[in-house]
């Protein structure tokens, strides 16, 4: 069973905080709590498993979001992202002193929020402490983070669907869009094929043809010109054919 990424929201504007929570829950994240001041956030972090914190820089307390960022960096091995209306040089320079894992300027869209979180989680190095002493739940956080590392989100209508890499059979380029094919669904993604390939596990996904990426685990058959995946014939390049034959004979 998939384990949802657990997020703490620290935002003193209740309307913005509720909007953020709705966006995140719609994508599939779990909100541990939604608090407005430093002291509340401190208590939540003490008593709950949190994978990532979203922090407004200006809070309804004497201590700011930057103070909270420093507290997290000194005491916990988890990423945090500043979410703020302030993008002036002085604020950014002050924020940089605590090394946030992201900086998101309001107003923003759901996709901006998702992208910032995914990048922060993917890039955060849990094996080398980025700040503070080792937390007893750090090992669990690595497991939680692997949920994102083992999957990718694709948008269909107004929802973002999480797809396990192993469920992707092949990806077909169609003009400016990609058609991501799983066993029973198709999703359209706006991206160059080359860029999308870089997001996928290199030991499973290969460029089989100028217009196709395939998951080698799903290849059912092969001939001199094509492979078959789920009853779909996919053309292959000479290089890919030689690679597959070599792999089969090794």
C-alpha positions as CSV (number, residue, x, y, z in Angstrom):
1,X,0.0,0.0,0.0
2,X,1.3,3.4,-0.9
3,X,2.4,5.7,1.9
4,X,1.3,9.3,1.4
5,X,3.9,12.1,1.8
6,X,3.1,13.9,5.1
7,X,3.2,17.7,4.9
8,X,3.0,20.4,7.6
9,X,1.6,23.8,6.5
10,X,2.7,26.9,8.4
11,X,0.7,29.8,7.1
12,X,-1.0,32.6,9.1
13,X,-3.5,33.5,6.3
14,X,-6.3,31.0,7.0
15,X,-7.8,31.3,3.5
16,X,-4.5,30.7,1.7
17,X,-3.7,27.8,4.1
18,X,-7.0,26.1,3.4
19,X,-6.6,26.6,-0.3
20,X,-3.1,25.0,-0.1
21,X,-4.4,22.1,1.9
22,X,-7.2,21.4,-0.7
23,X,-4.6,21.6,-3.6
24,X,-2.3,19.2,-1.8
25,X,-5.0,16.7,-0.8
26,X,-6.3,16.6,-4.3
27,X,-2.9,15.6,-5.6
28,X,-2.6,12.9,-2.9
29,X,-0.5,14.3,-0.1
30,X,-1.4,14.0,3.5
31,X,-1.7,17.1,5.6
32,X,-0.3,16.5,9.1
33,X,-1.5,19.9,10.4
34,X,-2.2,23.4,9.3
35,X,-0.9,25.9,11.8
36,X,-0.3,29.7,11.9
37,X,2.6,30.4,14.3
38,X,6.2,29.1,15.0
39,X,5.3,27.6,18.4
40,X,2.5,25.5,17.0
41,X,4.8,24.2,14.2
42,X,7.4,23.4,16.8
43,X,5.0,21.2,18.7
44,X,3.7,19.4,15.6
45,X,7.3,18.6,14.6
46,X,8.0,17.2,18.0
47,X,5.1,14.8,18.1
48,X,4.4,13.8,14.4
49,X,6.1,12.2,11.5
50,X,6.5,15.1,8.9
51,X,8.2,14.6,5.5
52,X,8.2,18.2,4.4
53,X,7.2,21.7,5.7
54,X,5.7,24.6,3.7
55,X,6.5,27.8,5.6
56,X,5.2,31.4,5.1
57,X,8.1,33.7,5.9
58,X,5.9,36.3,7.7
59,X,4.0,34.6,10.6
60,X,1.5,35.8,13.2
61,X,4.2,35.6,15.9
62,X,7.4,37.2,17.0
63,X,9.4,34.4,15.4
64,X,9.3,34.3,11.6
65,X,9.3,31.5,9.1
66,X,13.0,32.0,8.7
67,X,13.4,31.3,12.4
68,X,11.4,28.1,11.9
69,X,13.5,27.2,8.9
70,X,16.6,27.5,11.1
71,X,15.0,25.4,13.8
72,X,14.2,22.7,11.3
73,X,17.7,22.8,9.8
74,X,19.2,22.5,13.3
75,X,17.0,19.7,14.6
76,X,15.4,17.7,11.8
77,X,16.6,16.1,8.6
78,X,13.6,17.0,6.4
79,X,13.2,19.5,3.6
80,X,11.2,22.7,3.8
81,X,10.0,25.3,1.3
82,X,9.3,28.9,1.9
83,X,5.9,30.1,0.5
84,X,5.8,33.9,0.5
85,X,4.5,37.0,-1.1
86,X,7.9,38.6,-0.7
87,X,10.5,38.2,-3.5
88,X,12.6,41.3,-2.9
89,X,16.4,41.0,-2.7
90,X,16.6,41.5,1.1
91,X,14.0,38.8,1.9
92,X,15.5,36.3,-0.5
93,X,19.0,36.9,0.9
94,X,17.8,36.5,4.4
95,X,15.9,33.3,3.5
96,X,19.1,31.9,1.8
97,X,20.9,31.9,5.2
98,X,18.8,28.8,6.3
99,X,19.2,27.0,3.0
100,X,15.5,26.3,2.1
101,X,14.8,23.5,-0.3
102,X,12.5,25.7,-2.3
103,X,11.1,29.2,-2.5
104,X,7.6,29.6,-3.9
105,X,6.1,33.1,-4.5
106,X,2.4,33.7,-4.1
107,X,0.1,33.6,-5.9
108,X,0.8,30.1,-7.4
109,X,-1.1,27.3,-9.1
110,X,-1.5,23.7,-8.0
111,X,1.1,22.6,-10.6
112,X,3.7,25.1,-9.1
113,X,3.1,23.7,-5.6
114,X,3.4,20.1,-6.8
115,X,6.6,20.8,-8.8
116,X,8.2,22.6,-5.9
117,X,7.4,19.7,-3.5
118,X,8.5,17.0,-5.9
119,X,11.8,18.7,-6.6
120,X,12.5,19.3,-2.9
121,X,11.8,15.7,-2.0
122,X,13.7,14.3,-4.9
123,X,16.8,16.4,-4.3
124,X,17.0,16.2,-0.6
125,X,19.9,14.0,0.5
126,X,18.7,12.0,3.6
127,X,22.0,10.1,3.8
128,X,24.1,13.1,4.5
129,X,22.7,15.4,7.2
130,X,21.9,18.8,5.8
131,X,21.6,20.2,9.3
132,X,21.0,19.3,12.9
133,X,21.3,16.0,14.7
134,X,20.0,12.7,13.4
135,X,16.2,12.2,14.0
136,X,15.0,8.7,14.9
137,X,12.4,8.8,12.2
138,X,14.8,9.8,9.4
139,X,14.8,6.2,8.1
140,X,11.0,6.3,7.7
141,X,11.3,9.5,5.8
142,X,13.6,7.9,3.3
143,X,11.0,5.2,2.7
144,X,8.3,7.9,2.3
145,X,10.4,9.8,-0.1
146,X,10.8,6.7,-2.2
147,X,7.1,6.9,-3.0
148,X,7.9,9.8,-5.3
149,X,11.1,8.3,-6.6
150,X,9.2,5.2,-7.6
151,X,6.4,7.0,-9.4
152,X,5.5,10.1,-11.4
153,X,2.5,12.4,-11.5
154,X,0.6,13.0,-14.7
155,X,-2.4,15.3,-15.2
156,X,-5.7,14.1,-16.6
157,X,-8.5,16.7,-16.7
158,X,-8.3,18.5,-13.2
159,X,-6.5,15.7,-11.3
160,X,-2.9,14.6,-11.0
161,X,-2.6,10.8,-11.1
162,X,0.3,9.0,-9.5
163,X,1.7,6.3,-11.7
164,X,4.2,3.7,-10.5
165,X,7.1,3.5,-12.9
166,X,6.6,-0.2,-13.2
167,X,3.1,0.3,-14.5
168,X,4.2,2.4,-17.5
169,X,4.5,0.2,-20.6
170,X,5.6,2.6,-23.2
171,X,5.5,6.3,-24.1
172,X,4.7,7.6,-27.6
173,X,5.6,11.1,-28.9
174,X,2.8,12.8,-30.8
175,X,3.7,16.3,-31.9
176,X,4.1,18.4,-28.7
177,X,2.5,15.8,-26.5
178,X,3.5,12.4,-25.1
179,X,1.1,9.5,-24.7
180,X,1.9,7.7,-21.5
181,X,0.5,4.1,-21.7
182,X,-0.2,1.9,-18.8
183,X,-2.0,-1.5,-18.8
184,X,-5.4,0.1,-18.9
185,X,-5.0,3.9,-19.2
186,X,-3.5,6.6,-21.4
187,X,-2.4,10.0,-20.3
188,X,-1.3,13.0,-22.3
189,X,1.7,14.9,-21.2
190,X,3.2,18.1,-22.7
191,X,6.9,17.4,-22.8
192,X,9.8,16.6,-25.2
193,X,10.5,12.8,-25.3
194,X,14.1,13.3,-24.4
195,X,13.3,15.4,-21.3
196,X,10.8,12.8,-20.1
197,X,13.2,10.0,-20.5
198,X,15.5,11.7,-18.0
199,X,12.8,11.4,-15.3
200,X,12.5,7.7,-15.7
201,X,14.7,4.9,-14.2
202,X,17.6,4.3,-16.6
203,X,17.8,0.6,-16.0
204,X,14.2,0.0,-17.2
205,X,13.3,2.7,-19.8
206,X,15.0,3.1,-23.1
207,X,14.6,5.1,-26.3
208,X,13.5,2.3,-28.7
209,X,12.8,4.6,-31.6
210,X,12.8,8.3,-32.2
211,X,9.1,8.4,-31.2
212,X,9.0,5.8,-28.5
213,X,10.3,5.1,-25.0
214,X,9.7,1.6,-23.7
215,X,9.8,-0.2,-20.4
216,X,11.8,-3.3,-21.2
217,X,10.0,-5.3,-18.5
218,X,6.9,-5.2,-20.6
219,X,8.3,-6.4,-23.9
220,X,6.3,-9.5,-25.0
221,X,7.9,-10.2,-28.4
222,X,10.5,-9.0,-30.8
223,X,11.3,-9.3,-34.5
224,X,13.8,-7.5,-36.8
225,X,11.8,-4.3,-37.0
226,X,9.4,-4.2,-34.0
227,X,8.7,-5.2,-30.4
228,X,5.3,-6.0,-29.0
229,X,4.0,-4.6,-25.8
230,X,0.4,-5.4,-24.7
231,X,-0.6,-6.3,-28.3
232,X,0.9,-3.1,-29.6
233,X,3.6,-3.2,-32.3
234,X,6.3,-0.6,-31.7
235,X,9.0,0.2,-34.3
236,X,12.6,-0.1,-33.0
237,X,15.9,1.4,-34.2
238,X,18.8,-0.7,-35.2
239,X,20.7,0.3,-32.1
240,X,17.9,-0.7,-29.8
241,X,17.4,-4.1,-31.6
242,X,21.1,-4.8,-31.1
243,X,20.9,-3.8,-27.4
244,X,17.9,-6.1,-26.8
245,X,19.4,-9.1,-28.6
246,X,22.7,-8.6,-26.7
247,X,20.8,-8.4,-23.4
248,X,18.8,-11.5,-24.2
249,X,22.0,-13.5,-24.9
250,X,24.0,-12.3,-22.0
